[in-house]
Amino acid sequence: MLSQAGRLAVAAILVAALAAAPGAEAAEVIVVDGHSAVRRDDPLVPSRAEVSLGRPPGRGAKARAASISARASSAAGRRAVSAALRRAVRAGKISRARYHRWRRAYARSRSTLRRLRGARRIQLAYLVASVERLALRRRLVSSRLPAVFLQLARNTQYWPRFRYPRSGDQLTFRGSEILFQYYPGRGLQIQPLSTFKKANNMHGACVKDTGAPCRRDGLARLLDEMRRLAAGRSRGFIAWEYLFDFGGGAPPWISGMAEATAIQALARAADLLGRPDYVTLARRALGAFDAGPPVGVRTAGFRGGPHYLQYSFAPRLYIFNAFVQAVIGLYDFAELTGDAHARRLFDQAEPELRREIPFSDTGSWSLYSYRGARSTAEYHELLRELLQSACSRRLGQVYCTLAARYRRYQGG
């Protein structure tokens, strides 16, 4: 960590950058509490536009999800799940109490599935079959178990009794700060990007006037929950994974944008709450930006330098807003902690971002991805805001120029 004087200087810069962003606006979230599920406005929850995974990079995800749901539970899958849990407990990776709890939870999910019909059955069937698919591929490893079984338990709780959500709805459950999102045909999925953006909003509410309440205890609870959901990847780093099929990518996959937001949120909270263990946790996640796809998110950019991917399964999809956020997240972490590894990752990628980002400009609007479609209004504004954030951090004049230009394209 930096010295106290250094932290104060960096904090002043970063708070000034935060102040340049819009204030908190309430987003809608479904709060599941006991026997009720109520829609509420929450200024700490990011908007749908902020956390959308974007345009699917490939085809076939919906068909694959339907196929997985149709298979529901198989005898081979059930045996594979039981075997994965036995391996974990025998290796001392999980306690015997957890072993029995997760076995019961899995049995409860299959029992609930047999009672469901129609669209609700499809949602839960996808979750049950996804767990079995991971086990059959021997990817239901011990570090992945907490996220997998939390997700299975929440879907088992939700689908028999609560009102059907809309596509893209965000949900949270009593006693937890984690955000889920509804993806049709794939049920309720843990949303790492949304959850860590919520953590950043919680931090912002404590360091500047956003109109939202400062909830230090809630911020610590959120990050402690997410610590338990970090999975080990094969190159020795941890990551917060997505556990569903999306755009041609099969789970578990990761997002450079989500990983960068995670380390950014952890560094900010470490400073605010006096929790250096959050910095230690974030350092274990930096390997995502060293490893190539599909394990990590580092790939060759279209201008020759390293590019950080939105999707670890799509090595040639260059999404502008995701790359900007990844670079900003690494910059903030390096500035707040003095971490040499993060600084090196930033220094390697920022020149590539500077060369790539002008290609997002059509002359009248922005592109969502290199040689891709024009941005929607929401993605154009997201890119403009991120470019303004890079400008506020004094990362380069090109970001200031494009941020101002994209504002003009909006007629503002």
Secondary structure, 3 states (H helix, E strand, C coil): CCCHHHHHHHHHHHHHHHHCCCCCCCEEEEEEECCEEEEEEECCCCCHHHHCCCCCCCCCHHHHHHHHHHHCCCHHHHHHHHHHHHHHHHCCCCCHHHHHHHHHHHHHHHHHHHHCCHHHHHHHHHHHHHHHHHHHCCCCCHHHHHHHHHHHHHHHHHCCCCCCCCCCCEEEECCCCCCEEEECCCEEEECHHHHHHHHHHHHHHHHCCCCCCCCHHHHHHHHHHHHHHCEECCCCCEECCECCCECCECCCECCHHHHHHHHHHHHHHHHHHCCHHHHHHHHCCHHHHCCCCCCCCEEECCCCCEEECCCCCCCCCCEHHHHHHHHHHHHHHHHHHCCHHHHHHHHHHHHHHHHHHHHHECCCCEECECCCCECCHHHHHHHHHHHHHHHHCCCCHHHHHHHHHHHHHCCC
